[in-house]
Amino acid sequence: LLEEMARAGLAGVEVHHRDHGEDAVRHLTGLARDLDLLVTGSSDYHGDGKVNRLAEHTTSPEVFDAIESRGSGTPVVRP
């Protein structure tokens, strides 16, 4: 499915996430490399009731810049 989505224009895949174990991270990193996808991370913090910590897994500044450069529409506001 990821291969099909990449052919359809998918730009990246969330590799670094609390629910992804070491095997999943290795697998997804390899797929991202093979499919030329950006590797992202996420803390998925949605408030109380979840064990995720804010900024637990983040996207590197270089990948963020690549996402921003590929975007269209409203520019990103940086502090």
Long-range contacts (C-beta under 8 A, 24 or more apart in sequence): 2-31, 2-35, 3-31, 3-35, 6-35, 6-36, 6-37, 10-37, 11-37, 11-38, 11-67, 11-70, 12-37, 12-38, 12-39, 12-40, 12-63, 12-67, 13-37, 13-38, 13-39, 13-40, 14-40, 14-41, 14-42, 15-39, 15-40, 15-41, 16-40, 16-41, 16-42, 16-57, 16-58, 17-41, 17-42, 17-44, 17-57, 18-43, 18-44, 18-51, 18-52, 18-56, 18-57, 38-63, 38-66, 38-67, 39-63, 40-67
